[in-house]
């Protein structure tokens, strides 16, 4: 199930606030390059985290993390390598997934997966 632009944006905003509440420092949102897009990029102490946000209003089609396919992971790795190169960074990095569950009338729930791939 794909998400609408509004659901995706809301999910990214909620995930960004979640990261900041946990002491992470956002450095980029919606970084775009020829390889694709990275939703959020944030520092977790001295580790640069590339975060894929998957927001869903229904779980009928499986877990959001299941939509971060091998092909998507390959694109994210390539985009992250380009970002690191452009920024002149040589630092530890990891790939995380933020699953944002949005259900009408309920508080949003975020399951955050560090080192997702």
Protein Blocks (a to p, Z undefined) as FASTA:
>chain_A
ZZdfklmmmmmmmmmmmmmmnopacfbehiacfkbccfbdcdehjaccdddddddfbfkn
opfklmmcfklmmmmmmmmmmmmmmnopacddddddddddddehiacdddddehkZZ
